[in-house]
Amino acid sequence: MNYHQLNEQDIAYLISIVGEEHAFVGKNIEKDYAHDELGTVSAYPDIHVFAFDKSHVSNIMKYAYEKNIPVTVRGSGTGLVGACVPLYGGILLDLSKMNKIIELDKTNLTLRVEPGVLLMDIYEHVEKENLFYAPDPGEKSATIGGNISTNAGGMRAIKYGVTRDWVRGLEVVLPDGEMVQLGGKVVKNSTGYGLKDLIIGSEGTLAIIVEATLKLIPKPKKTVSLLVPFASREDAIQAAPQLIMEHVLPTALEFLEKQSLQYSETFLGKKIPHNNYNAYLLISYDGNNEQAIEEDVEIASALCVDKYKALDVFLVDTEERRKSVWTVRGGFLEAIKASTSQIDECDVVLPRSNIGAFLEYVRKVSDDLKIRIPYFGHVGDGNLHIYLCKDDFSDDEWQEKLKLGFQALYEKAFSFGGLVSGEHGIGYAKREFMRKQLGEKQLAIMRGIKASFDPKHILNPGKVI
């Protein structure tokens, strides 16, 4: 890419837009802004600027477009595939300070927010009004702009869908600095091509989100979880699709194995009740009719024990017990990271019927390569998180094992009809595997979309395609 190299005049102009205290250059750029949460990809920008309103974003992009300067957008930096890393230098445009909740509309059941609002703050703001934003990605300190840019999923996706299903409208800044509104508060929209949905999941390569209108629903009045132990992982995994087929769709259906559970308990210093089994399903039901939920729980419990080889069913019905169990489940990633010197992730999504066979193959790859590969997953929607751990390998050994391990795991996933990513995106790290799976025709279509939005290829270059 023949990008313009920033000079003193460029830097002075960019500083004039956001103010000297909100722009950092050279040695003043903190190293945390050169990588994301996983840290497998690293590069520094020429300038790191914090935008505080949409006019900042528009003016920066007008200048960048005119001068042909690459721009990478960043939120909390909690991604895992290098999508927010400025591979070509240029401008790192940080939207984490654009964190206002603009409007809660109880009539239309929508919430308008700036892109830097944290997911945890959205929950707090709407739930005190007995409203509910359902997407539940694991990292609650992620920004909503980042969630939208990766089409984040999470544990409640089986019942409520993913982020895309909860975005009514977006206001975006195009690469040339022009602002456009896509969608809005309306429930239905058949007006032309679905440009809003192209932006969702595009990982900052097409346009910059400066405002989002989110869908809300009334908050479910009751939530109950079941912790269901099994003698083996195979029994637990086989039970999941049977339960979905024969009973009411749960809110969440998670697979827990003893090893990952122990990592998380050690890391958090907290233990879940009944933690001495080999494998578990963690099942959640919610709704507004307490009697109906109790009936769901009774039926699910009976099915698990009588038909699916469960050893027992433990009711997690108090807030304290529910928080304890789900906190330990939510700590799996951080716990695995803390157990080793470096990790890399395979974020595949599979048909539910192939989960058991795929995880059996994961264990074979672990044995063949003599590398530790812990995992966990949303068995309700087929999305698995598989982590290769560096431990004591040298850098050269680690790179070789990553290459062989990822090649084997993705090829097996593709043979089952799986996809490269269920919720973390492609970014820089997974481009090679997406290219192998989708082929040149689909990539050519994607490149055409990219060129229509961003003919100069200045937005997040080097990512996705």
Backbone torsions as a table, in degrees:
resi	resn	phi	psi	omega
1	MET	NA	129.7	-178.5
2	ASN	-93.6	70.3	-177.5
3	TYR	-84.5	154.2	175.6
4	HIS	-71.8	132.2	176.1
5	GLN	-85.2	124.2	-177.0
6	LEU	-60.6	137.8	175.3
7	ASN	-118.5	-177.2	-176.8
8	GLU	-61.7	-35.4	179.8
9	GLN	-66.1	-42.7	178.1
10	ASP	-61.4	-46.2	-178.0
11	ILE	-63.2	-41.4	179.3
12	ALA	-62.7	-40.0	-179.7
13	TYR	-66.9	-43.9	-179.9
14	LEU	-63.6	-38.9	176.8
15	ILE	-63.7	-34.9	-179.5
16	SER	-66.3	-24.2	180.0
17	ILE	-75.4	-46.1	-171.9
18	VAL	-105.2	-14.0	-177.5
19	GLY	97.9	145.6	-173.7
20	GLU	-60.5	-33.9	-177.2
21	GLU	-74.7	-7.8	-177.8
22	HIS	-115.0	18.1	179.0
23	ALA	-135.5	139.3	-175.5
24	PHE	-134.1	137.5	-173.8
25	VAL	-132.6	147.0	172.3
26	GLY	57.9	-127.2	-176.3
27	LYS	-68.0	-12.5	178.3
28	ASN	-82.3	-5.4	177.4
29	ILE	-82.8	120.8	-179.4
30	GLU	-68.6	144.2	-174.4
31	LYS	-64.1	-25.2	179.2
32	ASP	-61.8	-22.6	-178.8
33	TYR	-87.3	4.9	176.9
34	ALA	-99.1	1.2	-179.7
35	HIS	-153.5	171.8	176.0
36	ASP	-103.0	-163.8	-175.2
37	GLU	-60.8	-38.9	-176.6
38	LEU	-80.1	-34.0	173.6
39	GLY	78.2	14.9	-179.5
40	THR	-79.9	-16.4	178.0
41	VAL	-123.2	135.6	-176.0
42	SER	-141.5	135.6	174.5
43	ALA	-167.4	143.2	-179.9
44	TYR	-96.6	145.0	170.9
45	PRO	-80.0	169.1	171.5
46	ASP	-79.9	-31.4	176.8
47	ILE	-147.7	138.8	177.4
48	HIS	-112.2	116.2	-177.7
49	VAL	-121.4	140.3	173.2
50	PHE	-97.6	122.5	173.4
51	ALA	-91.9	145.2	-179.1
52	PHE	-115.8	-12.7	173.8
53	ASP	-155.7	170.6	-173.6
54	LYS	-65.3	-26.0	177.7
55	SER	-66.7	-35.7	174.3
56	HIS	-58.4	-47.4	-178.3
57	VAL	-61.7	-45.9	-179.1
58	SER	-61.6	-46.3	-177.7
59	ASN	-67.2	-38.0	177.5
60	ILE	-64.2	-42.3	-178.5
61	MET	-70.3	-35.5	176.1
62	LYS	-59.4	-42.9	-179.7
63	TYR	-69.5	-44.4	-179.3
64	ALA	-62.3	-38.7	-179.9
65	TYR	-66.8	-43.7	179.8
66	GLU	-63.1	-39.9	-174.7
67	LYS	-93.6	-5.9	-178.4
68	ASN	63.6	53.2	-179.6
69	ILE	-106.5	129.6	177.5
70	PRO	-68.3	142.8	-179.1
71	VAL	-130.5	128.3	175.3
72	THR	-117.7	128.8	-178.0
73	VAL	-93.7	143.0	-178.2
74	ARG	-136.9	144.5	172.1
75	GLY	-112.7	-111.6	178.6
76	SER	-84.1	-11.2	179.5
77	GLY	73.8	26.4	-176.7
78	THR	-91.4	6.8	179.6
79	GLY	-67.8	168.1	-174.3
80	LEU	-126.1	8.0	-176.3
81	VAL	-128.7	16.0	176.5
82	GLY	77.0	15.7	-175.0
83	ALA	-66.9	-26.8	-177.6
84	CYS	-100.5	15.1	-179.0
85	VAL	-92.9	127.8	-176.9
86	PRO	-79.4	81.0	-173.3
87	LEU	-58.6	-33.4	-177.2
88	TYR	-104.6	19.8	-178.8
89	GLY	69.9	-133.3	178.4
90	GLY	71.5	-139.0	-174.4
91	ILE	-101.8	127.7	167.3
92	LEU	-98.4	108.7	-174.5
93	LEU	-96.6	105.6	-172.8
94	ASP	-95.7	119.7	-177.1
95	LEU	-104.7	11.8	-176.1
96	SER	-65.8	-21.4	178.0
97	LYS	-85.9	-9.6	173.6
98	MET	-86.0	76.5	-167.2
99	ASN	-125.1	35.4	178.6
100	LYS	-90.4	138.7	166.0
101	ILE	-88.2	114.6	-168.6
102	ILE	-84.2	-45.8	-173.8
103	GLU	-158.2	132.1	168.5
104	LEU	-106.3	112.6	-177.0
105	ASP	-104.1	101.4	-175.9
106	LYS	-74.2	-24.0	178.9
107	THR	-72.0	-49.1	-179.5
108	ASN	-89.0	-2.5	-178.7
109	LEU	52.4	57.7	177.0
110	THR	-136.2	157.7	176.3
111	LEU	-130.2	122.6	176.3
112	ARG	-98.5	129.2	-175.3
113	VAL	-139.6	156.0	168.1
114	GLU	-80.6	162.5	-171.4
115	PRO	-70.1	-20.0	-177.4
116	GLY	-87.3	1.6	178.2
117	VAL	-66.2	133.5	-179.0
118	LEU	-78.1	149.0	179.5
119	LEU	-57.5	-42.2	-179.2
120	MET	-62.8	-32.4	179.4
121	ASP	-73.7	-31.8	174.7
122	ILE	-63.8	-47.6	178.5
123	TYR	-55.7	-49.7	-176.5
124	GLU	-61.0	-42.4	-175.3
125	HIS	-66.6	-42.3	-174.0
126	VAL	-87.3	-31.1	-174.8
127	GLU	-72.6	-27.1	175.6
128	LYS	-69.3	-14.6	174.7
129	GLU	-100.1	13.7	-178.2
130	ASN	60.0	34.8	174.8
131	LEU	-115.4	170.5	-167.7
132	PHE	-145.1	126.0	168.0
133	TYR	-108.1	114.4	-163.4
134	ALA	-81.5	-34.4	-177.9
135	PRO	-53.0	138.0	-169.5
136	ASP	-135.8	57.2	175.9
137	PRO	-59.0	153.6	-174.9
138	GLY	-64.2	-34.6	-176.7
139	GLU	-92.0	99.9	-175.5
140	LYS	-77.2	-11.6	176.9
141	SER	-92.2	7.2	173.4
142	ALA	-71.8	153.3	175.9
143	THR	-84.3	155.2	179.1
144	ILE	-66.9	-31.9	176.1
145	GLY	-61.6	-40.8	176.7
146	GLY	-67.6	-40.2	176.4
147	ASN	-58.5	-44.7	-179.4
148	ILE	-68.1	-39.9	-177.3
149	SER	-66.5	-25.7	178.1
150	THR	-107.0	1.0	-173.9
151	ASN	50.8	54.9	-174.7
152	ALA	-57.9	148.0	-178.1
153	GLY	-106.7	-100.7	178.7
154	GLY	108.8	-174.9	-168.5
155	MET	-75.7	-23.4	-178.1
156	ARG	-93.9	10.0	-175.4
157	ALA	-64.2	-30.2	-177.0
158	ILE	-58.7	-36.3	-179.7
159	LYS	-98.9	-41.4	-169.1
160	TYR	-105.4	-5.6	-179.2
161	GLY	86.9	-171.7	-176.2
162	VAL	-108.6	-176.3	-174.1
163	THR	-54.7	-41.3	-179.1
164	ARG	-52.6	-35.2	-177.1
165	ASP	-73.7	-7.5	-175.0
166	TRP	-120.5	12.5	177.4
167	VAL	-108.9	115.5	179.5
168	ARG	-87.7	-37.1	-176.3
169	GLY	-153.5	156.0	176.1
170	LEU	-136.3	140.8	164.5
171	GLU	-107.7	127.9	-174.5
172	VAL	-131.0	153.8	171.0
173	VAL	-102.9	124.8	179.1
174	LEU	-78.2	166.9	-177.7
175	PRO	-57.5	-26.4	179.1
176	ASP	-87.6	3.9	177.1
177	GLY	96.2	-8.2	180.0
178	GLU	-74.5	140.5	177.8
179	MET	-98.7	134.7	177.6
180	VAL	-134.7	151.6	178.7
181	GLN	-103.9	127.9	178.9
182	LEU	-119.2	116.2	-176.7
183	GLY	71.9	-160.5	-178.7
184	GLY	174.7	-137.2	-179.7
185	LYS	-87.3	-6.9	-174.8
186	VAL	-68.3	149.7	-179.8
187	VAL	-80.8	-40.0	-179.0
188	LYS	-110.2	152.1	177.9
189	ASN	-159.4	106.3	174.5
190	SER	-118.8	34.7	-174.4
191	THR	-96.6	90.0	177.0
192	GLY	75.8	-167.4	-179.6
193	TYR	-64.6	151.0	-177.9
194	GLY	-82.0	72.4	-176.7
195	LEU	-65.1	-34.6	177.3
196	LYS	-55.7	-44.6	-176.4
197	ASP	-73.5	-20.3	172.4
198	LEU	-70.7	-37.2	179.7
199	ILE	-67.6	-40.4	179.7
200	ILE	-65.5	123.0	-179.1
201	GLY	87.6	2.6	-177.3
202	SER	-87.8	-0.3	170.5
203	GLU	56.9	38.6	174.7
204	GLY	73.4	18.7	-177.8
205	THR	-97.4	-12.6	-175.1
206	LEU	-112.3	-40.0	-177.8
207	ALA	-162.2	170.3	-177.6
208	ILE	-111.5	121.4	180.0
209	ILE	-74.7	123.3	177.9
210	VAL	-115.5	-10.8	174.7
211	GLU	-160.9	144.5	178.4
212	ALA	-132.4	142.0	173.0
213	THR	-110.0	115.4	-173.6
214	LEU	-103.5	145.4	174.9
215	LYS	-79.2	141.4	174.1
216	LEU	-125.3	161.5	170.7
217	ILE	-135.9	164.6	173.7
218	PRO	-58.8	141.6	-178.5
219	LYS	-69.6	130.0	175.4
220	PRO	-56.8	139.1	-173.8
221	LYS	-79.7	-21.1	-176.6
222	LYS	-144.5	139.8	175.5
223	THR	-133.1	133.2	178.3
224	VAL	-131.9	139.6	176.8
225	SER	-117.9	152.2	175.4
226	LEU	-122.1	132.2	172.6
227	LEU	-106.1	113.5	-170.8
228	VAL	-116.2	108.6	-178.7
229	PRO	-85.6	150.7	178.4
230	PHE	-134.3	158.0	179.5
231	ALA	-72.5	-26.0	-178.0
232	SER	-144.8	158.7	176.9
233	ARG	-63.0	-35.7	-178.9
234	GLU	-62.0	-42.6	179.4
235	ASP	-63.6	-42.7	-179.1
236	ALA	-64.1	-45.6	-177.0
237	ILE	-67.8	-38.3	178.5
238	GLN	-67.8	-29.6	-178.4
239	ALA	-70.2	-31.1	-172.7
240	ALA	-58.4	-56.6	-178.9
241	PRO	-66.1	-30.0	177.4
242	GLN	-63.8	-41.7	-179.7
243	LEU	-63.6	-41.7	179.3
244	ILE	-64.0	-41.3	-176.4
245	MET	-70.0	-36.4	-171.7
246	GLU	-99.3	-4.9	-173.9
247	HIS	-144.3	-179.4	-179.6
248	VAL	-61.5	139.3	179.5
249	LEU	-62.1	124.2	178.9
250	PRO	-76.3	165.1	174.5
251	THR	-72.8	-40.0	177.8
252	ALA	-146.7	148.3	178.4
253	LEU	-144.3	101.4	-172.6
254	GLU	-112.5	145.9	175.8
255	PHE	-102.6	127.3	178.3
256	LEU	-121.9	134.0	175.3
257	GLU	-117.3	154.9	-171.9
258	LYS	-54.2	-42.6	-175.7
259	GLN	-62.2	-50.4	-179.5
260	SER	-64.5	-36.5	178.1
261	LEU	-61.5	-42.9	180.0
262	GLN	-66.5	-40.6	175.6
263	TYR	-55.4	-48.3	-175.0
264	SER	-68.5	-42.0	179.3
265	GLU	-62.3	-41.6	178.8
266	THR	-65.3	-43.6	-177.7
267	PHE	-66.2	-43.8	-175.8
268	LEU	-85.3	-18.6	-174.3
269	GLY	69.6	24.8	179.0
270	LYS	-129.3	146.2	177.8
271	LYS	-119.2	146.8	174.2
272	ILE	-90.3	155.8	174.7
273	PRO	-67.4	149.9	175.0
274	HIS	60.1	52.0	-171.6
275	ASN	-99.2	21.3	-173.2
276	ASN	-109.8	26.4	179.5
277	TYR	-109.3	163.8	-175.9
278	ASN	-75.8	-35.7	-176.3
279	ALA	-152.7	157.4	-177.0
280	TYR	-143.5	154.8	157.3
281	LEU	-109.3	133.9	173.8
282	LEU	-109.6	113.5	-171.1
283	ILE	-118.1	138.9	179.0
284	SER	-128.1	140.1	173.6
285	TYR	-126.0	141.8	174.2
286	ASP	-139.2	165.7	179.6
287	GLY	166.4	-173.5	-176.8
288	ASN	-107.4	-10.0	-178.6
289	ASN	-108.3	106.9	-174.9
290	GLU	-62.1	-39.7	-179.9
291	GLN	-64.7	-41.3	-179.9
292	ALA	-64.3	-39.3	179.2
293	ILE	-66.7	-40.3	177.3
294	GLU	-61.6	-38.0	177.0
295	GLU	-67.2	-40.5	176.6
296	ASP	-58.6	-45.8	-178.7
297	VAL	-63.3	-42.3	179.6
298	GLU	-63.3	-45.0	-179.4
299	ILE	-66.0	-46.1	179.7
300	ALA	-61.2	-42.1	-179.6
301	SER	-62.3	-45.1	-179.7
302	ALA	-64.4	-42.7	178.4
303	LEU	-61.0	-43.8	-177.3
304	CYS	-61.6	-44.7	-176.5
305	VAL	-78.8	-44.7	-172.4
306	ASP	-80.4	-30.6	-173.3
307	LYS	-118.9	-27.5	-169.8
308	TYR	-109.3	13.8	174.0
309	LYS	69.1	20.5	174.7
310	ALA	-66.3	145.6	179.7
311	LEU	-82.4	-25.7	-179.5
312	ASP	-171.7	175.2	172.5
313	VAL	-137.4	123.5	-179.9
314	PHE	-109.1	125.6	-179.4
315	LEU	-81.6	125.9	177.7
316	VAL	-110.1	83.5	-168.7
317	ASP	-111.2	-11.1	176.7
318	THR	-95.3	154.9	-179.1
319	GLU	-61.1	-39.4	-178.6
320	GLU	-64.4	-47.2	-179.6
321	ARG	-67.1	-40.5	179.7
322	ARG	-63.2	-43.7	179.3
323	LYS	-63.4	-40.2	179.9
324	SER	-60.8	-49.1	-176.4
325	VAL	-67.3	-46.9	-176.5
326	TRP	-72.8	-26.8	174.9
327	THR	-66.0	-43.5	177.7
328	VAL	-63.4	-43.1	176.5
329	ARG	-61.7	-42.2	-179.0
330	GLY	-68.7	-17.2	-178.4
331	GLY	-90.7	5.1	-174.9
332	PHE	-57.5	-48.2	-175.8
333	LEU	-62.4	-49.7	-179.4
334	GLU	-62.2	-35.2	179.9
335	ALA	-67.6	-42.1	178.6
336	ILE	-66.1	-41.4	176.5
337	LYS	-58.5	-40.8	-177.3
338	ALA	-72.0	-16.3	-176.3
339	SER	-86.4	-2.6	-174.4
340	THR	-150.1	174.3	-178.1
341	SER	-81.7	-27.0	-178.8
342	GLN	-164.4	147.3	176.1
343	ILE	-132.5	159.7	166.2
344	ASP	-138.3	155.2	-167.9
345	GLU	-121.2	144.1	169.3
346	CYS	-111.9	111.8	-172.0
347	ASP	-107.6	60.1	-174.1
348	VAL	-82.4	157.2	171.6
349	VAL	-127.4	134.5	-172.6
350	LEU	-130.1	159.4	165.6
351	PRO	-58.4	139.3	-175.6
352	ARG	-56.3	-30.9	-176.6
353	SER	-68.6	-15.8	-176.4
354	ASN	-104.6	2.8	-175.5
355	ILE	-61.6	-46.9	-177.4
356	GLY	-60.1	-47.2	-179.7
357	ALA	-64.7	-36.7	-179.6
358	PHE	-67.9	-43.6	-179.8
359	LEU	-67.8	-30.6	172.6
360	GLU	-62.4	-39.9	177.8
361	TYR	-68.0	-36.5	176.4
362	VAL	-57.4	-43.5	179.8
363	ARG	-66.5	-33.9	175.9
364	LYS	-64.7	-45.1	178.1
365	VAL	-60.9	-41.3	178.0
366	SER	-59.1	-44.7	179.6
367	ASP	-68.3	-43.5	-176.8
368	ASP	-64.9	-41.2	-177.5
369	LEU	-90.6	-6.4	-178.5
370	LYS	54.7	49.4	179.6
371	ILE	-131.6	143.2	-179.8
372	ARG	-77.7	127.9	-178.6
373	ILE	-133.4	81.9	172.7
374	PRO	-72.0	159.6	-178.7
375	TYR	-156.6	163.5	169.7
376	PHE	-155.8	176.5	-177.0
377	GLY	-173.5	161.9	173.2
378	HIS	-89.4	82.7	-175.1
379	VAL	-66.6	-18.8	177.6
380	GLY	-64.7	-33.0	179.1
381	ASP	-118.5	6.1	174.0
382	GLY	82.3	8.9	-177.4
383	ASN	-92.4	118.5	-177.2
384	LEU	-113.1	143.0	176.7
385	HIS	-115.2	113.5	-172.4
386	ILE	-120.8	127.1	-171.1
387	TYR	-119.8	122.6	172.6
388	LEU	-88.7	130.5	-173.7
389	CYS	-110.1	131.0	-177.9
390	LYS	-71.4	-42.0	-177.7
391	ASP	51.4	-119.0	-173.9
392	ASP	-101.5	12.3	-179.8
393	PHE	-70.2	148.2	171.9
394	SER	-69.5	166.8	-179.5
395	ASP	-59.7	-41.9	-179.5
396	ASP	-66.5	-43.8	178.0
397	GLU	-61.7	-42.1	-179.5
398	TRP	-60.8	-46.2	-179.5
399	GLN	-64.4	-37.9	179.4
400	GLU	-67.8	-42.1	-179.9
401	LYS	-68.7	-36.1	174.8
402	LEU	-61.1	-46.2	-178.4
403	LYS	-59.9	-49.5	-178.4
404	LEU	-69.0	-41.0	-177.8
405	GLY	-65.5	-49.4	-179.6
406	PHE	-64.2	-40.9	179.4
407	GLN	-59.0	-46.0	-179.6
408	ALA	-65.6	-45.5	-175.7
409	LEU	-67.1	-43.8	-179.1
410	TYR	-69.4	-39.4	178.8
411	GLU	-62.0	-40.8	177.6
412	LYS	-65.7	-42.5	177.9
413	ALA	-60.5	-43.5	-179.8
414	PHE	-63.5	-36.2	-179.6
415	SER	-65.0	-23.5	177.8
416	PHE	-92.3	3.2	-176.7
417	GLY	84.1	19.2	178.8
418	GLY	-83.7	176.2	-178.8
419	LEU	-127.4	161.0	-174.5
420	VAL	-60.3	-43.9	-174.4
421	SER	-136.6	134.4	175.2
422	GLY	-93.3	-29.0	-176.8
423	GLU	-158.7	-12.4	-176.1
424	HIS	-93.9	-11.8	175.9
425	GLY	90.4	-174.9	-175.2
426	ILE	-104.8	-46.3	179.3
427	GLY	52.4	-134.5	175.7
428	TYR	-96.0	-37.9	-167.4
429	ALA	-68.8	-28.7	-172.4
430	LYS	-111.3	13.5	-177.2
431	ARG	-61.0	-43.4	-176.6
432	GLU	-58.9	-41.1	-176.3
433	PHE	-74.2	-35.2	175.8
434	MET	-65.6	-39.9	180.0
435	ARG	-61.5	-42.9	-179.8
436	LYS	-64.5	-37.5	-176.1
437	GLN	-77.4	-47.0	-170.6
438	LEU	-82.1	-30.5	-179.7
439	GLY	83.5	168.6	-170.6
440	GLU	-67.7	-33.2	-176.4
441	LYS	-64.5	-48.7	179.7
442	GLN	-65.2	-38.9	178.9
443	LEU	-65.1	-35.9	177.8
444	ALA	-63.7	-39.0	177.0
445	ILE	-64.2	-44.4	178.5
446	MET	-61.9	-40.1	179.1
447	ARG	-65.2	-34.4	177.1
448	GLY	-65.2	-40.0	176.3
449	ILE	-63.4	-45.0	178.3
450	LYS	-57.9	-45.8	-178.4
451	ALA	-65.3	-32.3	178.9
452	SER	-67.1	-41.2	178.6
453	PHE	-78.5	-41.0	-166.0
454	ASP	-136.5	71.4	-174.3
455	PRO	-61.5	-24.9	179.0
456	LYS	-90.9	-3.4	178.9
457	HIS	54.0	47.0	-179.9
458	ILE	-97.4	-15.1	-176.7
459	LEU	-90.2	115.5	175.3
460	ASN	47.5	55.5	-178.2
461	PRO	-65.6	149.8	179.4
462	GLY	87.0	3.5	-176.2
463	LYS	-111.4	150.7	173.9
464	VAL	65.5	-69.3	-176.8
465	ILE	-109.8	NA	NA
